[in-house]
Amino acid sequence: MALLPAPFPMPETHLLRPDGTTVSSGVLHAVGPTLVMIGHKDCKTTRQTLPFIDQIHKDGGRAIALLQDAPEEAKAALMKLGLTLPFLSEESPFALSAAIGVATVPTLLFIEADGTVALTSEAFRRPDIEAFALRLGAPKPVIANDTMPGFKPG
């Protein structure tokens, strides 16, 4: 299944908070437009993309990681990278990812406050990440020692 073409309504599923408790996927956009990065700790491109999403978060843009890992594994991965980005977890069978057709990680979703996924991007695409940052009112993310190309497949 291919990623749903935007725009589409964000499916209602359950995700896990860092403490392992269940929460509705509606929290992803509950306080306004949000950039959500779906990824997995074992994906190199995910690990290389996370600092960019973290920088958007640090610069005031609402961004969150949704990792396809157990909460304790996701937390350890983010800590190892030295990131402060908020996160939720989605464990197998990855109901949200399946509902929207995620086949590549990282996958980025720009979700409006009303729950509409307005824009999507698969893999690492620098122009898309920069556009998402600007749309959230944050500057283009600048990462120390950045060696990422304009595009890197997941």
Number of C-alpha atoms within 10 A of each C-alpha: 9 10 17 13 12 14 14 14 14 21 17 13 16 19 26 21 19 17 10 13 10 14 15 13 18 17 14 26 23 14 12 15 22 26 29 25 25 26 30 23 19 11 14 14 19 24 17 17 23 23 22 21 27 23 22 28 23 16 16 13 22 24 27 23 25 25 29 23 21 18 22 13 16 23 21 12 18 21 12 9 12 11 17 15 19 16 21 27 28 24 15 10 9 17 16 19 21 13 15 17 14 20 14 19 23 30 21 26 22 25 24 21 15 14 22 18 25 16 17 20 19 21 18 25 18 18 12 17 20 19 14 26 27 15 15 21 14 19 17 18 19 12 12 6 6 10 8 14 9 10 13 14 13 17
